[in-house]
Amino acid sequence: MSKGSWFWHNAFMNWFEGKLLTFTNWFWRKRHEPPPQPSSSEKIAAKPRAKKTPTKKVAKKTNWNVKP
């Protein structure tokens, strides 16, 4: 065993290194991979969106000096 390798032969440091790698991999996947797509059964079960009502058309006021 070399002079500086005692650190990685420690049982706690082996556990800690594993946790650190797991967290790093999770963080990288969260930042760089697209989110999972919902399955086809979930798409069918989704509620349809409510239809938007059309906005009412308001007549344009051409002469702003005349009071209604």
C-alpha positions in Angstrom: 0.0 0.0 0.0 1.4 3.3 -1.0 1.7 6.2 1.4 -1.4 8.1 0.3 -3.8 5.2 -0.5 -4.8 4.5 3.1 -7.6 7.0 2.6 -9.4 4.9 0.0 -8.9 1.6 1.9 -10.9 3.0 4.8 -14.4 1.4 4.9 -16.1 4.7 5.6 -14.4 6.4 2.7 -15.4 3.5 0.4 -19.0 4.1 1.4 -18.7 7.8 1.1 -17.2 7.6 -2.4 -20.1 5.3 -3.5 -22.6 7.8 -2.2 -20.8 10.7 -3.9 -20.7 8.9 -7.2 -24.4 8.1 -6.9 -25.3 11.7 -6.2 -23.1 13.0 -9.0 -24.7 10.6 -11.5 -28.2 11.5 -10.3 -27.4 15.2 -10.6 -25.9 14.8 -14.1 -28.9 12.8 -15.4 -31.3 15.4 -13.9 -29.4 18.3 -15.8 -28.6 16.6 -19.1 -31.2 13.9 -19.9 -34.7 14.8 -21.2 -37.6 14.0 -18.8 -39.2 10.6 -19.3 -42.2 10.6 -21.6 -45.6 9.5 -20.2 -46.7 6.0 -21.3 -49.5 5.6 -23.7 -51.9 4.5 -20.9 -51.2 7.7 -19.0 -51.9 9.8 -22.2 -55.4 8.2 -22.5 -56.2 8.7 -18.9 -55.3 12.4 -19.0 -58.3 14.8 -18.9 -58.9 16.8 -22.0 -58.3 20.5 -21.7 -61.3 22.9 -21.4 -62.0 24.9 -24.5 -61.3 28.6 -24.4 -64.3 30.8 -25.0 -63.7 33.3 -27.8 -63.1 36.9 -26.7 -65.9 39.5 -27.5 -65.1 41.9 -30.2 -65.4 45.5 -29.1 -66.1 48.3 -31.6 -63.2 50.6 -32.0 -63.6 54.2 -30.9 -62.6 56.3 -33.8 -63.2 59.8 -32.4 -61.9 60.2 -28.8 -63.2 63.7 -28.5 -66.9 62.7 -28.7 -68.5 61.5 -25.5 -70.8 58.5 -25.8 
